[in-house]
Structure formats: C-alpha cells, structure tokens
Amino acid sequence: MNYNNQIYFIGVTGKCGAGKTTFSHYLQEELPLSTLIHADDIMFDAVLSEKKLLIQLYGNDIISDGKLNKNLYMSDENKRFVIGKLISQKIKTALKDKISELVSLNKNTVIILDWFRLPECTDIWQNCQTKILIKSIDENLRWFYLNQRRRITLQDFALRDKMINHDAFLYDEIILNGYDNSLSDNAKIMAKKIMKNECEK
C-alpha cells in the first residue's frame, strides 16, 4: 500500500463501547482537512461481498433487508469464529483500499482510522504517527452504553473483548473515557499536539 508522507495518520482503538468513535468524531472536528475512516461504516458492504458463503454457513435468514442478521451471526460459537475471521480480513482489505483512495485524491492532511482491531493490521498500524487507545474507566458503563446502541448480551460483550488483547500493543496516548466531557476535552488537547507536531516537521 502506498502511504503518502504528506498525510498524518492517526490510529484510534480500544474495546467495543470504550468511546473510540465518539473521540474520533471530536478529533476530526478539531483537525482541518481531516477524514475519518470508521471501520463499521465499511464492514457490512465488505462482508456482504461474501453473501454466498454467509448463506452457506447460516442459511438465507443471515441476510435480512440487505443487512447482516447479527442475532444469527452471534448465535453459534464455531460459525462466529469462521465469520469473525472473514469479517476481520474483509475489513482489513477495505481499510487499505479506502486509505489508498484517499491518498490518491491528495485532499487530506490527516486521516483518522477507527477500529477496535486496528492494531492487528500491522502494516496500517505501523504507519500511524499517533496511536491512541481509548479506555473506559467503568466497565458497567461501557456495557450499558454499548447495549443501548447494539442490544448485545453480557455473553456477547465478553466474547467481543476476547477478540483482541489491547494491552499487547504500544500506544502514544492512552485516553480514559469517563462518559462525561472528557473525550471532547481530550480531543481538543490531542488536536493541538498533532498540529504542533506537523508544524515542527
């Protein structure tokens, strides 16, 4: 993949419900000419490109109104593992394609990447000049807000957390989410640091 050294890449990761996307949106607002690539926005198109395999694994009900039926996807541990690997690989490919597209347009000075498994995409992660981990200060609150948004069980919540060990990776910044104004405040501070780094190049 061709990375443009004129573009500043920021990687934002953390557990599901930790506040990655909220922080990333705040950060995008603070950084001029920045673009946010949110993995969930490209996930379903990427996965549905394997519609034939999905139907083979789960039956026709896996696709409902052109969307992935999450209840069936999460219902069987073995199938969840298979489809999880498929989703992960498809998202990695889609992320690389999206980055290449944005680099070729040459309209952005900053690209923010947001995905809970981003550190596993070694070639992308290593090219992020700033690597940020978002952590929840309260696991009960994390589940509460995630459940409000996605209606997942505690079992599914635990399974998602097992998909990647974020403590195994190194970060430039670790930001704690208190589910108050802390993410907005930290995004402002982070944006100033990044703009200072860019000016000092």
KAGI-V659224 format. One record per helix or strand of 3 or more residues. SS is the DSSP state (2 for helix, 1 for strand). FROM is the first residue (numbers start at 1). TO is the last residue. If there is no record, write none. Layout:
BEGIN
<<SS:FROM:TO> <SS:FROM:TO>>
END
This chain:
BEGIN
<<1:8:13> <2:20:30> <1:34:38> <2:39:48> <2:51:58> <2:60:62> <2:70:73> <2:77:105> <1:110:114> <2:118:120> <2:122:125> <1:130:136> <2:139:150> <2:154:162> <2:166:168> <1:173:177> <2:182:199>>
END
